[in-house]
Amino acid sequence: MFDDADGDDVVERISPERAFELLGHETRLRILAELDDADDRVQFGDLRDRVGADDPGRFNYHLQELTDRFVRRSDEGYRIAPAGRRVVGAVRSGTLTKEMAAEPTAVDGSCTICDADLVAEFDGDTVRIRCVDCEWILTEPAVPPSVLEDWSIPAVPAATGRWLRRLGVSAKLGLCPNCDGRLDVGLYRPGDPGSPDWFSGTLSPAVRVATCRRCGHWWHTLAEIAVVTEPAVVAFHYEHGIDVFERPNWELDWVELDLASVESEDPLRVSIPITLDGETRTFVVDRDVSVVEVRDDPRP
């Protein structure tokens, strides 16, 4: 059912099926939640009180089933293990249990196609940001419901932008946001092996594809957006008082589709000119989506 990691440096302590079996009881999930909330180690009796378990023997059975893999035990008491913390985080993110339900809300920024207004729509686990005029969908990611919970509805599009920026950072670091596996990341032209079927090159001449070797999770990003998290591009924006980690893609005035151009096919070199406050700087990226050249265009 699940693929093992490559190499001999990762050892499977228990099977995935056994791990889910251990978690399959309400009391055990409550134990993990209480330990996750605790500031320090918790003694057996105190933990039982926090969980609200009446039967000490039954409670001890459930606790021992979790101990070693999801819970750590010492003379000072019990504490949550990293694997247990990940389980609690997955539950609290709402990904497993919730979906988003809210009325559409206006989005700051404008359409990259026609410059019209934008709207955010919520559909289950999806946040769709589209143009109210030409109906172009700028993005339609499946976002954990926790992104919606602690933000006012008008602020959710900006929070979604932050979440998308995190995907860009994950691609840059080569770490899967779904399972923490290793990502294969590359820039592709239409027809290249590995290029997505939908990509024709009409919206942008190149697309970044990030694919996890472990879980198969993948996502695509047009070259103009993929370059935003490159350090040189981040620094250029910072010079002009713009923090790209605070500003979603649709609020970056320079972003236009088909802005990029191919300078060479072999090796692949794609250039993206970015203009901020009248200053244009061109960033050339390679197949690995790394900036290999920066050119300051002369001012008129």
C-alpha positions as a LaTeX table, in Angstrom:
\begin{tabular}{lrrr}
\hline
Residue & $x$ (\AA) & $y$ (\AA) & $z$ (\AA) \\
\hline
Met1 & 0.00 & 0.00 & 0.00 \\
Phe2 & 2.80 & 2.41 & 0.90 \\
Asp3 & 6.21 & 2.58 & $-0.75$ \\
Asp4 & 9.28 & 2.29 & 1.46 \\
Ala5 & 12.03 & 4.89 & 1.30 \\
Asp6 & 15.08 & 4.13 & $-0.83$ \\
Gly7 & 18.37 & 3.43 & 0.92 \\
Asp8 & 19.40 & 1.63 & 4.08 \\
Asp9 & 19.43 & 4.69 & 6.35 \\
Val10 & 15.66 & 4.61 & 7.00 \\
Val11 & 14.35 & 1.64 & 8.98 \\
Glu12 & 10.64 & 0.84 & 9.25 \\
Arg13 & 9.82 & 0.34 & 12.94 \\
Ile14 & 6.19 & $-0.57$ & 12.37 \\
Ser15 & 4.10 & $-0.96$ & 9.25 \\
Pro16 & 1.79 & 1.88 & 8.13 \\
Glu17 & $-1.19$ & $-0.43$ & 8.65 \\
Arg18 & $-0.12$ & $-1.08$ & 12.24 \\
Ala19 & 0.41 & 2.64 & 12.85 \\
Phe20 & $-3.16$ & 3.44 & 11.79 \\
Glu21 & $-4.43$ & 0.55 & 13.87 \\
Leu22 & $-2.73$ & 2.02 & 16.96 \\
Leu23 & $-4.38$ & 5.38 & 16.33 \\
Gly24 & $-7.86$ & 3.98 & 15.76 \\
His25 & $-9.46$ & 4.82 & 19.08 \\
Glu26 & $-10.94$ & 8.04 & 20.48 \\
Thr27 & $-9.09$ & 7.72 & 23.81 \\
Arg28 & $-5.74$ & 7.42 & 22.08 \\
Leu29 & $-6.30$ & 10.53 & 20.00 \\
Arg30 & $-7.34$ & 12.41 & 23.14 \\
Ile31 & $-4.16$ & 11.24 & 24.88 \\
Leu32 & $-2.07$ & 12.63 & 22.03 \\
Ala33 & $-4.00$ & 15.91 & 22.02 \\
Glu34 & $-3.54$ & 16.40 & 25.76 \\
Leu35 & 0.17 & 15.63 & 25.62 \\
Asp36 & 0.57 & 17.96 & 22.66 \\
Asp37 & $-1.01$ & 20.76 & 24.73 \\
Ala38 & 1.11 & 20.02 & 27.83 \\
Asp39 & 4.05 & 22.29 & 28.63 \\
Asp40 & 6.01 & 19.50 & 30.32 \\
Arg41 & 5.91 & 15.77 & 31.00 \\
Val42 & 2.63 & 14.53 & 32.49 \\
Gln43 & 2.27 & 11.86 & 35.15 \\
Phe44 & $-0.08$ & 8.93 & 34.57 \\
Gly45 & $-2.82$ & 10.07 & 36.98 \\
Asp46 & $-2.79$ & 13.66 & 35.75 \\
Leu47 & $-2.95$ & 12.52 & 32.13 \\
Arg48 & $-5.90$ & 10.22 & 32.87 \\
Asp49 & $-7.73$ & 13.14 & 34.51 \\
Arg50 & $-7.07$ & 15.38 & 31.52 \\
Val51 & $-8.35$ & 12.76 & 29.12 \\
Gly52 & $-11.37$ & 12.06 & 31.33 \\
Ala53 & $-10.93$ & 8.28 & 31.44 \\
Asp54 & $-12.76$ & 6.56 & 34.32 \\
Asp55 & $-11.19$ & 3.09 & 34.05 \\
Pro56 & $-7.45$ & 3.20 & 34.99 \\
Gly57 & $-6.77$ & $-0.24$ & 33.54 \\
Arg58 & $-8.40$ & 0.50 & 30.20 \\
Phe59 & $-6.71$ & 3.88 & 30.05 \\
Asn60 & $-3.33$ & 2.29 & 30.74 \\
Tyr61 & $-3.91$ & $-0.19$ & 27.91 \\
His62 & $-4.52$ & 2.60 & 25.40 \\
Leu63 & $-1.56$ & 4.62 & 26.69 \\
Gln64 & 0.82 & 1.68 & 26.42 \\
Glu65 & $-0.30$ & 0.99 & 22.85 \\
Leu66 & 0.89 & 4.50 & 21.95 \\
Thr67 & 4.10 & 4.40 & 23.97 \\
Asp68 & 7.43 & 4.23 & 22.12 \\
Arg69 & 6.18 & 5.29 & 18.69 \\
Phe70 & 3.75 & 8.12 & 19.45 \\
Val71 & 4.38 & 8.74 & 23.15 \\
Arg72 & 7.64 & 8.73 & 25.13 \\
Arg73 & 7.82 & 7.59 & 28.78 \\
Ser74 & 10.39 & 8.43 & 31.49 \\
Asp75 & 10.51 & 8.64 & 35.28 \\
Glu76 & 9.24 & 12.22 & 35.00 \\
Gly77 & 6.11 & 11.15 & 33.11 \\
Tyr78 & 4.84 & 11.03 & 29.56 \\
Arg79 & 5.46 & 13.38 & 26.64 \\
Ile80 & 4.41 & 13.34 & 23.03 \\
Ala81 & 6.83 & 11.96 & 20.44 \\
Pro82 & 7.45 & 13.67 & 17.08 \\
Ala83 & 5.25 & 11.09 & 15.30 \\
Gly84 & 2.42 & 11.83 & 17.75 \\
Arg85 & 2.79 & 15.56 & 17.20 \\
Arg86 & 2.46 & 15.06 & 13.45 \\
Val87 & $-0.75$ & 13.09 & 13.97 \\
Val88 & $-2.24$ & 15.83 & 16.14 \\
Gly89 & $-1.18$ & 18.46 & 13.62 \\
Ala90 & $-2.88$ & 16.59 & 10.78 \\
Val91 & $-6.12$ & 16.35 & 12.76 \\
Arg92 & $-6.06$ & 19.97 & 13.87 \\
Ser93 & $-5.35$ & 21.20 & 10.36 \\
Gly94 & $-8.87$ & 20.05 & 9.51 \\
Thr95 & $-7.64$ & 18.20 & 6.44 \\
Leu96 & $-9.07$ & 14.92 & 7.75 \\
Thr97 & $-12.27$ & 16.19 & 9.30 \\
Lys98 & $-13.41$ & 19.55 & 7.91 \\
Glu99 & $-14.16$ & 21.45 & 4.78 \\
Met100 & $-14.46$ & 25.15 & 4.07 \\
Ala101 & $-17.85$ & 26.82 & 3.78 \\
Ala102 & $-17.99$ & 30.57 & 3.22 \\
Glu103 & $-19.47$ & 33.05 & 0.82 \\
Pro104 & $-17.24$ & 34.39 & $-1.99$ \\
Thr105 & $-15.11$ & 37.38 & $-1.05$ \\
Ala106 & $-13.28$ & 40.07 & $-3.00$ \\
Val107 & $-9.54$ & 39.71 & $-3.53$ \\
Asp108 & $-6.96$ & 42.49 & $-3.56$ \\
Gly109 & $-5.00$ & 42.54 & $-6.79$ \\
Ser110 & $-6.04$ & 42.10 & $-10.41$ \\
Cys111 & $-6.31$ & 39.51 & $-13.14$ \\
Thr112 & $-3.06$ & 38.70 & $-14.95$ \\
Ile113 & $-5.03$ & 38.33 & $-18.20$ \\
Cys114 & $-7.38$ & 41.33 & $-18.35$ \\
Asp115 & $-6.55$ & 43.36 & $-15.22$ \\
Ala116 & $-10.13$ & 43.03 & $-13.90$ \\
Asp117 & $-11.13$ & 42.39 & $-10.28$ \\
Leu118 & $-10.73$ & 39.03 & $-8.55$ \\
Val119 & $-12.95$ & 36.96 & $-6.29$ \\
Ala120 & $-12.19$ & 34.05 & $-3.95$ \\
Glu121 & $-14.63$ & 31.13 & $-3.86$ \\
Phe122 & $-14.63$ & 28.26 & $-1.37$ \\
Asp123 & $-15.59$ & 24.76 & $-2.38$ \\
Gly124 & $-14.95$ & 21.96 & 0.12 \\
Asp125 & $-11.19$ & 21.93 & 0.56 \\
Thr126 & $-10.52$ & 24.24 & $-2.39$ \\
Val127 & $-9.90$ & 27.98 & $-2.57$ \\
Arg128 & $-10.54$ & 29.21 & $-6.10$ \\
Ile129 & $-9.32$ & 32.69 & $-7.06$ \\
Arg130 & $-10.75$ & 33.77 & $-10.40$ \\
Cys131 & $-11.35$ & 36.84 & $-12.50$ \\
Val132 & $-14.89$ & 38.25 & $-12.34$ \\
Asp133 & $-14.66$ & 39.37 & $-15.97$ \\
Cys134 & $-12.79$ & 36.87 & $-18.13$ \\
Glu135 & $-13.32$ & 33.95 & $-15.66$ \\
Trp136 & $-9.60$ & 33.10 & $-15.73$ \\
Ile137 & $-8.74$ & 30.96 & $-12.69$ \\
Leu138 & $-5.48$ & 32.23 & $-11.23$ \\
Thr139 & $-5.18$ & 29.42 & $-8.72$ \\
Glu140 & $-7.33$ & 26.62 & $-7.31$ \\
Pro141 & $-5.36$ & 24.87 & $-4.55$ \\
Ala142 & $-6.65$ & 22.39 & $-1.99$ \\
Val143 & $-5.89$ & 24.33 & 1.20 \\
Pro144 & $-6.13$ & 22.88 & 4.74 \\
Pro145 & $-9.27$ & 24.28 & 6.44 \\
Ser146 & $-7.10$ & 25.61 & 9.28 \\
Val147 & $-6.03$ & 28.34 & 6.86 \\
Leu148 & $-9.62$ & 29.61 & 6.99 \\
Glu149 & $-10.31$ & 29.22 & 10.71 \\
Asp150 & $-8.06$ & 31.87 & 12.25 \\
Trp151 & $-8.49$ & 34.53 & 9.58 \\
Ser152 & $-11.42$ & 36.78 & 8.82 \\
Ile153 & $-13.04$ & 35.94 & 5.49 \\
Pro154 & $-11.66$ & 39.04 & 3.70 \\
Ala155 & $-8.15$ & 38.03 & 4.84 \\
Val156 & $-8.38$ & 34.42 & 3.63 \\
Pro157 & $-7.11$ & 35.17 & 0.08 \\
Ala158 & $-3.95$ & 36.71 & 1.55 \\
Ala159 & $-3.57$ & 33.67 & 3.83 \\
Thr160 & $-3.99$ & 31.44 & 0.79 \\
Gly161 & $-1.24$ & 33.44 & $-0.90$ \\
Arg162 & 1.06 & 32.70 & 2.03 \\
Trp163 & 0.20 & 29.02 & 1.83 \\
Leu164 & 1.01 & 29.01 & $-1.89$ \\
Arg165 & 4.29 & 30.80 & $-1.22$ \\
Arg166 & 5.18 & 27.98 & 1.16 \\
Leu167 & 4.76 & 25.56 & $-1.77$ \\
Gly168 & 7.29 & 27.64 & $-3.67$ \\
Val169 & 9.75 & 27.42 & $-0.80$ \\
Ser170 & 9.16 & 23.65 & $-0.56$ \\
Ala171 & 9.98 & 23.31 & $-4.25$ \\
Lys172 & 13.13 & 25.38 & $-3.79$ \\
Leu173 & 14.24 & 23.21 & $-0.86$ \\
Gly174 & 13.23 & 19.96 & $-2.59$ \\
Leu175 & 11.05 & 18.77 & 0.29 \\
Cys176 & 7.50 & 17.52 & $-0.20$ \\
Pro177 & 4.88 & 19.50 & 1.77 \\
Asn178 & 2.71 & 16.39 & 1.90 \\
Cys179 & 5.06 & 13.69 & 3.24 \\
Asp180 & 8.49 & 15.40 & 3.58 \\
Gly181 & 9.90 & 13.15 & 0.88 \\
Arg182 & 12.41 & 14.28 & $-1.72$ \\
Leu183 & 11.09 & 16.32 & $-4.62$ \\
Asp184 & 12.24 & 16.18 & $-8.21$ \\
Val185 & 11.92 & 19.74 & $-9.48$ \\
Gly186 & 12.53 & 20.97 & $-12.99$ \\
Leu187 & 11.55 & 23.47 & $-15.65$ \\
Tyr188 & 9.85 & 21.98 & $-18.69$ \\
Arg189 & 8.93 & 23.09 & $-22.18$ \\
Pro190 & 5.88 & 21.79 & $-24.08$ \\
Gly191 & 6.49 & 18.24 & $-25.26$ \\
Asp192 & 9.38 & 17.56 & $-22.90$ \\
Pro193 & 9.27 & 14.19 & $-21.14$ \\
Gly194 & 7.63 & 14.95 & $-17.80$ \\
Ser195 & 5.84 & 18.07 & $-19.05$ \\
Pro196 & 2.15 & 18.07 & $-18.00$ \\
Asp197 & $-0.33$ & 17.16 & $-20.72$ \\
Trp198 & $-2.25$ & 20.42 & $-20.35$ \\
Phe199 & 0.83 & 22.59 & $-20.89$ \\
Ser200 & 0.95 & 24.02 & $-24.42$ \\
Gly201 & 3.31 & 26.96 & $-23.87$ \\
Thr202 & 0.67 & 29.51 & $-24.80$ \\
Leu203 & 0.37 & 31.01 & $-21.30$ \\
Ser204 & 4.07 & 30.76 & $-20.50$ \\
Pro205 & 6.99 & 29.23 & $-22.38$ \\
Ala206 & 7.98 & 27.00 & $-19.46$ \\
Val207 & 6.45 & 25.39 & $-16.39$ \\
Arg208 & 8.02 & 24.17 & $-13.16$ \\
Val209 & 6.99 & 20.64 & $-12.18$ \\
Ala210 & 7.57 & 19.42 & $-8.62$ \\
Thr211 & 6.98 & 15.70 & $-7.98$ \\
Cys212 & 7.58 & 13.75 & $-4.79$ \\
Arg213 & 9.52 & 10.53 & $-5.15$ \\
Arg214 & 7.82 & 9.04 & $-2.09$ \\
Cys215 & 4.11 & 9.87 & $-2.24$ \\
Gly216 & 3.71 & 11.10 & $-5.82$ \\
His217 & 2.33 & 14.48 & $-4.72$ \\
Trp218 & 2.90 & 17.01 & $-7.50$ \\
Trp219 & 2.10 & 20.53 & $-8.56$ \\
His220 & 2.83 & 22.79 & $-11.52$ \\
Thr221 & 3.81 & 26.47 & $-11.55$ \\
Leu222 & 4.33 & 28.72 & $-14.55$ \\
Ala223 & 7.87 & 30.07 & $-14.90$ \\
Glu224 & 6.86 & 33.64 & $-14.09$ \\
Ile225 & 5.57 & 32.54 & $-10.69$ \\
Ala226 & 8.19 & 29.86 & $-10.03$ \\
Val227 & 10.98 & 32.45 & $-10.03$ \\
Val228 & 9.48 & 34.52 & $-7.20$ \\
Thr229 & 11.11 & 32.52 & $-4.37$ \\
Glu230 & 14.59 & 32.64 & $-5.92$ \\
Pro231 & 16.91 & 34.54 & $-3.52$ \\
Ala232 & 17.97 & 37.05 & $-6.17$ \\
Val233 & 14.33 & 37.83 & $-6.98$ \\
Val234 & 13.40 & 38.06 & $-3.30$ \\
Ala235 & 16.28 & 40.52 & $-2.77$ \\
Phe236 & 15.25 & 42.68 & $-5.76$ \\
His237 & 11.78 & 43.05 & $-4.32$ \\
Tyr238 & 13.20 & 43.79 & $-0.88$ \\
Glu239 & 15.28 & 46.61 & $-2.38$ \\
His240 & 11.97 & 48.15 & $-3.44$ \\
Gly241 & 10.23 & 47.65 & $-0.10$ \\
Ile242 & 8.29 & 44.53 & $-1.11$ \\
Asp243 & 8.28 & 41.36 & 0.96 \\
Val244 & 7.23 & 38.59 & $-1.42$ \\
Phe245 & 6.36 & 36.39 & 1.56 \\
Glu246 & 3.73 & 38.91 & 2.61 \\
Arg247 & 2.35 & 39.67 & $-0.83$ \\
Pro248 & 0.47 & 37.07 & $-2.92$ \\
Asn249 & 1.32 & 36.58 & $-6.58$ \\
Trp250 & $-1.83$ & 38.37 & $-7.73$ \\
Glu251 & $-0.71$ & 41.52 & $-5.88$ \\
Leu252 & 2.64 & 41.69 & $-7.67$ \\
Asp253 & 2.07 & 44.28 & $-10.40$ \\
Trp254 & 4.77 & 42.95 & $-12.72$ \\
Val255 & 3.34 & 39.43 & $-12.99$ \\
Glu256 & 1.95 & 38.82 & $-16.46$ \\
Leu257 & 1.51 & 35.57 & $-18.34$ \\
Asp258 & 3.88 & 35.05 & $-21.25$ \\
Leu259 & 6.32 & 37.51 & $-19.68$ \\
Ala260 & 9.08 & 34.91 & $-19.79$ \\
Ser261 & 11.02 & 34.05 & $-22.94$ \\
Val262 & 13.29 & 31.17 & $-23.93$ \\
Glu263 & 16.87 & 32.26 & $-24.62$ \\
Ser264 & 18.18 & 28.78 & $-25.38$ \\
Glu265 & 16.81 & 25.25 & $-25.55$ \\
Asp266 & 19.99 & 23.27 & $-24.84$ \\
Pro267 & 20.87 & 24.06 & $-22.20$ \\
Leu268 & 17.49 & 25.45 & $-21.28$ \\
Arg269 & 17.63 & 29.12 & $-20.30$ \\
Val270 & 14.48 & 31.10 & $-19.61$ \\
Ser271 & 14.55 & 34.83 & $-18.90$ \\
Ile272 & 11.99 & 36.73 & $-16.83$ \\
Pro273 & 12.19 & 40.55 & $-16.82$ \\
Ile274 & 10.81 & 42.14 & $-13.64$ \\
Thr275 & 10.08 & 45.85 & $-13.40$ \\
Leu276 & 9.73 & 47.56 & $-10.01$ \\
Asp277 & 9.41 & 51.32 & $-9.61$ \\
Gly278 & 10.66 & 51.82 & $-13.15$ \\
Glu279 & 13.74 & 49.62 & $-12.69$ \\
Thr280 & 13.90 & 46.47 & $-14.80$ \\
Arg281 & 16.05 & 43.52 & $-13.88$ \\
Thr282 & 16.09 & 40.33 & $-15.94$ \\
Phe283 & 16.57 & 36.99 & $-14.24$ \\
Val284 & 17.70 & 33.99 & $-16.28$ \\
Val285 & 16.91 & 30.55 & $-14.85$ \\
Asp286 & 18.09 & 27.10 & $-15.88$ \\
Arg287 & 16.42 & 23.69 & $-15.98$ \\
Asp288 & 16.69 & 23.45 & $-12.17$ \\
Val289 & 14.82 & 26.78 & $-11.83$ \\
Ser290 & 17.95 & 28.39 & $-10.37$ \\
Val291 & 18.98 & 31.91 & $-11.34$ \\
Val292 & 22.17 & 31.64 & $-13.42$ \\
Glu293 & 22.34 & 35.23 & $-14.67$ \\
Val294 & 21.03 & 38.63 & $-13.60$ \\
Arg295 & 21.00 & 41.60 & $-15.96$ \\
Asp296 & 20.19 & 45.19 & $-15.06$ \\
Asp297 & 18.48 & 46.77 & $-18.03$ \\
Pro298 & 19.77 & 50.29 & $-18.73$ \\
Arg299 & 17.40 & 53.04 & $-17.71$ \\
Pro300 & 16.14 & 55.31 & $-20.51$ \\
\hline
\end{tabular}
